[in-house]
Amino acid sequence: MIECRYCETEIIFSDLHINPSGKKIPLNLNETPHRCNGWLVQNRKYYPCRKCQKPIYFDDHQKTDKGK
């Protein structure tokens, strides 16, 4: 089996789960998308802050009460 390079969990790839760019999506053994913390950190997209120009990123775990 193949292991995730970030968390060493066993993962699989399937021809049925392909992203828009044509790459296979890593899956857990129960065929749900594999999104470990290591992967999330490596694949963050940073944006410049409008006020101070420092790099910021958006996270699904930290949202306002209205979901933004």
Buried (B, 14 or more C-beta within 10 A) or exposed (E): EEEBEBEEBEBBBEEEBEEEEEEEBBBBEEEEEBEBEBBBEEEEEEEEEEEEEEEEEEEEEEEEEEEE
